[in-house]
Amino acid sequence: MDTSPAPPLLNPFADLIGLRFSECVQGESVCHLALTPALLNPYGVAHGAVLYALADTGMGKALVSLLDAGQRCATIEIKISYFRPMTAGEVRCEAKVVHKGGRVAFLEATLYQGQEAAGQATGTFAIFAARPGR
């Protein structure tokens, strides 16, 4: 994979939680998030919604890298399985397109804390033409 920084993500929610991309090439992306105390649940582990957002955004960015000009994508569904609790610190998401059809794509993402896999997500995304002005 290319290790040059990916262009900035124009996503206010991603900015809010501190999500950033380090790689984005044809059909693959790597993004990171620092699990700060504000992103943990009352038990001191990552809130599931934060990890869902990381996987969703990582998979979406991987798919966007394959879309034609004027195409957009949106999540249809995501399934995520957690292998172990993730605590404060860095989490990495490695996402890739498994299959891209004309109107639907299937993706997968693995969440890591350190070198150990901590979760796995699969997602189905719709592909459609952008509306004028968007």
Sequence and secondary structure as in RCSB ss.txt:
>XXXX:A:sequence
MDTSPAPPLLNPFADLIGLRFSECVQGESVCHLALTPALLNPYGVAHGAVLYALADTGMGKALVSLLDAGQRCAT
IEIKISYFRPMTAGEVRCEAKVVHKGGRVAFLEATLYQGQEAAGQATGTFAIFAARPGR
>XXXX:A:secstr
   S       HHHHHHT EEEEEETTEEEEEEEE GGGB TTSSB HHHHHHHHHHHHHHHHHTT  TTEEEEE
EEEEEEESS   SEEEEEEEEEEEE SSEEEEEEEEEETTEEEEEEEEEEEEEE  TT 
